[in-house]
Amino acid sequence: MTEGANGSTGIGDSKLVLRCECGASITASRKSRLVELARIHFGEFHPDLGPGVPADLILAMAEEKEAATL
């Protein structure tokens, strides 16, 4: 899952990447978008967690990467 073309603002931008233990990578340039995408992923693929995972936990699991290294 990635944010999409409209979220990219150029080379060298940092991205937030959440790597789920199931192997999925969720990438976004904004914290709020990462939380949204992660909750969608958890709701669809991890019903035991559900879509209500707290934002602070999602952000704690994420890494910040330079867009050029993704």
Secondary structure, DSSP 8 states (H G I E B T S, - for coil): ----GGG---TT-EEEEEE-TTS-EEEESSHHHHHHHHHHHHHHH-TTT-TT--HHHHHHH-EEEEGGG-
